[in-house]
Amino acid sequence: MRRLSSTLGPLAACAALALVMAGCPEGDPVVDAALPPPRILSIDVASPALVGSLLRVRGVDLDRLGSDPTLSALEGSTPLFMLTEAPGSAEDALDFRLTRSAVDALGEGTHTIDVVVEGRGLVSERYTLALEIASELPLALDEGLTGTAHRNDVVVLHGAGFVGGDEGDLVLHVTGDFARDGGGTSPLDVSLPVAQVELTDRGRGVAVLTTDLGGVFPGELTGTARLERTLASGATASTDPQPVSLTFLPPELFSFDGAMASVGRLVTVRGAGFLGGADRPTETTLLRISGMFTPQGGAATPLSGELVPRFVSGAEVRVVVETEVRDGLVIARLFGAQRGVFEGTVTPITIAGHDEVSGATAPLRLVLGPPVQVVHLRFLPGYYDSLARFGLASAEDDVADAIVRRMEEIYAGVNLDVRLEEPADFDATATTAVEIGGPDPNGNGLFGYDNSAGKDVGNVRMFDAIGGANAETQADGFPGFGGVFVESMLWWSAHPELPGEMPTSAPDPDPLFDELFDPVRTHPVTRAELAGEASPERSAEIRRAIDALGAIVGETSAHELGHSLGMAQPYGPVTAFHRDDDGDGCVMDRGGDRPLAERAAQAGAARSSFCDDEPAYLQEILGP
C-alpha cells in the first residue's frame, strides 16, 4: 500500500542517501541503512512491445524510491535507455512507457536485458527481462456484434493486434441503420474507442455501446463493424467488416442495495442501460420513487420524488442519501428524517438531451438507519520520515493497523468507521479526514491539534478536516495547522535526537518511552524480521514497539476526533474543549493529564475511554 509514501519530503531523501549533505538538517536519521535494497518481482508488458508500450513494475519496497523513480535498462554494464515514471501509475506498481529512443536503442526482435529502478539514492536489485520489440502488428476481428444489449453495455471483442494507452489509437467503426421501436429509421456511421482488456493481452479488447449508436430509445441496429488502428509509429491497419445485429432494450433495475442506508452513505444500484458521466453532460439517469415513508417513532406518510444517482457505468449507479441540518439534527433531505423505512416502487429513467425513456417499475424497500461517521486517516510524507526515527520505517502497515485498532477500541459501541483508504461507499459530507504527519507545523511540539471550526455539538459537520491549514482558526489567533504530529512524541525520550530546542509544549522525558522504543531505534526493524525471521525475544520487542506507537497515535487521533465530534463537555460551554479535572484513562483530558503508559495501553495503566456525559452523548449522535 503506497499511502502517499511516493511523495516523501527532503528529510527522507537526505536520510536515504545515508550521507551528510549540504541542505540536510543535522541529525537526520539514516532511513534505509538497515533495509535491503528494493527488489523487482515482476514486469508486465504486452508482447510484442511497441513505442508507447507500458512496463508495469511490481516489487518489494518500491515506495522507498520516492516520487520520481526511473527505470534503466542495461546490457552487462552498458546503459541502453532510461525511462521516467508514467503519470497515473497503478496503486501497487510503478508504470513506465517505452519511448521511441528506447525502442530504437533495442531494435526489432527479442532481447534479454537487465532492468533496475532507482530513486532517492536507492537502486533496486537487477531484474532480467525478455522483451520482444516490433514496429508492426497483425490486426484481426474474429466476429461481429449480435444479440440483445443495453446502452453503455461493455462488449468484449476477440481478435489480434489490440493496442492501448500511448501505443496508438484503435476504434470499432460501425456503419448501418437504427430502427427505433415504434417507427423511424436513421443511418449511422460511428467510431467507438477500443481498449485492451488486460495490459498484456493483444487478443481481446472492449468497447462501450454508447448512445452514439442510434440514441437513447429501444430499437434494432443492423450493419457492419470493423477495427481500425493507427500506431504511434504512424502505421495504419483495418480489418474486414463483420456483421452487426443488435436489439437495444430500455433501462433495467436488477438490485437496489437499500437494506440499510444512512445519511451520507452511497447506495449502490445495479442494472443495465444507465446513462451519465462527465464526458456525457447531456445524459443522466433518474430513479423515480413512490410509496410510503415511516420515520422512526412516527406515522407513515405518502412520499414521491426523484433520486439523481452518480453514474459509475451502464451497469451501476450510486445514490447519495443527501443530508441537511434541521433543528440541529443531520437528516436525509428527501425523507425529512434521520431514520425510518420507505416502502414503495422505483422506476429507472434515462435521459439524453430532450429524449427520455422509462424502464420497468420495481418494488423498493429502503431502511434509513442510524448515522455512521466515517473517518479517513491520511498519512502524510512527514509521517513516514518520523517512522524512520522510531526505527519502524519498514513496519508502516503494521503501525497503521494498530492505529485503527486503537481508535476502534476507544469508540467501541458507536457507529464510527475508521478507514485507511478514501471511502468509496460514503459521500464526502459524511467523512471526516484526520491527517497524520511528522513534525508539528505550528512549531509548538504538540502531539495533535483539531483545527476544525469551533465546537460541533451534535456532529452536524460530519465532514470535518483535522489537518491542513484552517484560515478561520488562524484568524481567531489559534494555531492554524491541524492533525496528529508523530515526531513530537519523540520528546518523551531522554535522547530524542531531534533538531532544535525542545518546544515549550513538549512532554517531560519518560523512561518508559526509551524502554519501549530503544530496541527498534537502535536496530531498525527489517521486513525479514516482520516476516518471522527473528528470535522470539526480538519479535516481542518489535511487537511491543509497534503496538505502543499504534496505541499512542491512535489515542491521540481519537482525542482530536473527539473535539471534532463536539467534546469534551458536550452539554457544557461551547468554549470547553477538555474535561475540567484529571480522570483515570479519560481520553478527553488535557494532554498533560494523559500519561504515556495510558496512551501506549501498557499493562497496569488505566484503560483509555470516554468519561462523564461523553458516552451518553456519543450514543445520542452515533448510537446504533
Secondary structure, DSSP 8 states (H G I E B T S, - for coil): --TTGGG--HHHHHHHTTS--TTS-TT---TTTTS---EEEEEE--SSB-TT-EEEEEEESGGGG-SS-EEEEEETTEEEEEEEB-TT--TTSEEEE--HHHHHHH-SEEEEEEEEEEETTEE---EEEEEEE-S----EE---EEEEE-TTEEEEEEEE----GGGEEEEEEEEEEEEETTS-EEEEEEEEE-EESSTT-SSEEEEEE-TTTT-SS-EEEEEEEEEEEEETTS-EEE---EEEEEEE---EEEEE--SSB-TTBEEEEEEE-----TT-TTEEEEEEEEEEEEETTS--EEEEEEE--EEEETTEEEEE--EEEETTEEEETTTTBSSEEEEEEEEEEEEETTEEEE---EEEEEEE----EEEEEEE-HHHHHHHHHTT-GGGHHHHHHHHHHHHHHHTTTS-EEEESS--SSB-GGGEEEEEEESS-TTSS--SEE--SSS--TT---TT-EESEE-HHHHHTTS--EEEEEGGGGGGGSSS---SS---TTS----HHHHHHHHHHHHS---HHHHTT-S-HHHHHHHHHHHHHHHHHHHHHHHHHHHHHTT-SSTTS-TT--S-SS--TTBTTS-GGGS-HHHHTT-TTS---B--TTHHHHHHHHH--
